[in-house]
Amino acid sequence: MRKLLLVPFLFFSLTIAAACSGSDDTEQPDTPDRLSGDSKILVTYFSATGNTQAVAERIIELTGADVYRIRASVPYASNPYDDSDRVQKEAYNDLRPGVANLPSAETIAQYDTIFVGSPCWWHQPAMVVCTFLENYDLSGKTIIPFITYGATTYLNESMQKIYKLTPNSKHIPETLPEDLDPDDITTPGRPDDDGIDMPGHASGVEAWLRRIGLTVK
């Protein structure tokens, strides 16, 4: 069992290390939630170190989307290393940590397209993002995940998780490469991320939005 856990732990360490390097890693000033409904696009995201937030803010800037930041009822440590046991437990047991500030169902119903952002933690989106998704009927809405990550594997598992939680939504991309097993996050396997188009940093957002067919400012 110890050998089995070494690889996920190493991946988590490398993910955090890579996510905390480069120009997007600095903790950003908090972006106030804006849920006016004036836009039919919503960017909702969870960010730990600021990298996911930087990508989210670039999407908002280019699309004019409204914004909602997911916050855990029990906040995560500002340094994710300090919460590695908690994050691993939540992912391995598919737990649903509470969300501190859930909008009403009526508010979310205003939007046709929802970007869903998260870091990739233990081969999964942060479980607090899953809590958010399970609180709403997102049938017929277009869901566009954006995952920030520091490795080139396990992105597919994170994407598949979001698709699984929104089975009646439209998704961009519509399909993903053949997945290994999104529910088995403890057994190392071959990479299955080939063909997934994802902006790992804010600098790649504009080109990515154009590739997936969205109009940008």
MOMO-V72967 format. One record per run of one state. SS is the DSSP state (hx for helix, st for strand, lp for the rest). FROM is the first residue (numbers start at 1). TO is the last residue. If there is no record, write none. Layout:
SS/FROM/TO + SS/FROM/TO
This chain:
lp/1/1 + hx/2/19 + lp/20/33 + st/34/34 + lp/35/40 + st/41/45 + lp/46/50 + hx/51/63 + lp/64/65 + st/66/69 + lp/70/71 + st/72/72 + lp/73/79 + hx/80/92 + lp/93/98 + st/99/99 + lp/100/104 + hx/105/109 + lp/110/112 + st/113/121 + lp/122/123 + st/124/125 + lp/126/126 + hx/127/134 + lp/135/141 + st/142/148 + lp/149/154 + hx/155/165 + lp/166/169 + st/170/171 + lp/172/201 + hx/202/211 + lp/212/217
